[in-house]
Every structure is written in structure tokens, then in C-alpha cells.
Amino acid sequence: MSTTMRATAPATGWRMRPGTRKALLTGHIVAAGAWIGLDVMLGVLVFTAMGTADRATAALCYQVLPLLTWPLVAAALLSLLTGLLLGLGTRYGLLRHWWVATKLVLNVVLAALVLLALRPGLDAAAEYGRALLAGAAATADVSTLVYPPVVSTSALVVATVLAVYKPWGRVRRA
């Protein structure tokens, strides 16, 4: 048995010690905050690039976008890992309460979208930025780049609200 966890009744599984729970909760909050911050930064770069008349500024903003991919992945995975451990080691569980299950689904979906949808789009935006800087005609459609920071930030704020208010009660088992 681990020195940081102790066994409880079989129906509840493992319970963490208070210090371990606080450390994981702190990591979870920091990871989620970093993820929100990175999404805001993504939004600032996208909206700056689309809203400026200065070609060099737009090109630079587009070229910087892929640099956010791996920090976004790291924040998403750290949030997921700490959330899973908190769910397994606390009374809330992973699928005992609707708010926890909803947060879990949001985290998995958003993390997958970063890798599967956002990453290729950011790489394409960087290519567009290089072409823009080289003076090539603007041919790529980058208008869809507004959706990831808006959708992800909104979903992460919803997850934060769920964590604070803990609505909807327990999941009923058949």
C-alpha cells in the first residue's frame, strides 16, 4: 500500500490523504488555469492577426501559433491526469456525480481536439504567415481559427463553474 494513500471500505475504493489531495487539487487548478491562459493567448494572436492592417504583424502572429500546441497538450494532459487521480481518490469518484463526469468528457474532448484538429490548423496558419511575410497573395482561409479559442475557453470556464457549484447530483445506477 502506498504511503500517500490508505484503504477505506471496498465500496468507496481508495481515499487519499489530505496532503496528497491538496497537492493534486493544486496541480489540477494550476493546469486548468494554464490551459485557459494559453487559450486566451491563442485568441489574442488570432484576433490580432485578423484585425490588423499591418502585414508583418499578421504574419508574425500566424507564425507563432504552432508554438502553443505542445503547451496546450501538456496543460490538457496534466489537467486530465490530476482530475483522474482526484476522481479515483476522493468521495466524488469519476462517474458518481454528473458534474465530474461532464468535466471528464469536456477534458477528453478538448484534449483530443487540440491534437487532432487544432494542431494541423495551426501548422497551416504558420505556413500562411510565412507566405504572407514573403509577399504572396493571401489565399488561405484562416477565418475558422476564431473558433478554437472561443469554444475551448468557453468550455473550460463551464468546467470551472461546474467544479465550484457541483450541480446535478449523483449519477443513478440501474
Beta strands, then each sheet from edge to edge (+ up, - down):
strand 1: 5-7
strand 2: 14-16
sheet 1: 1+ 2-
end
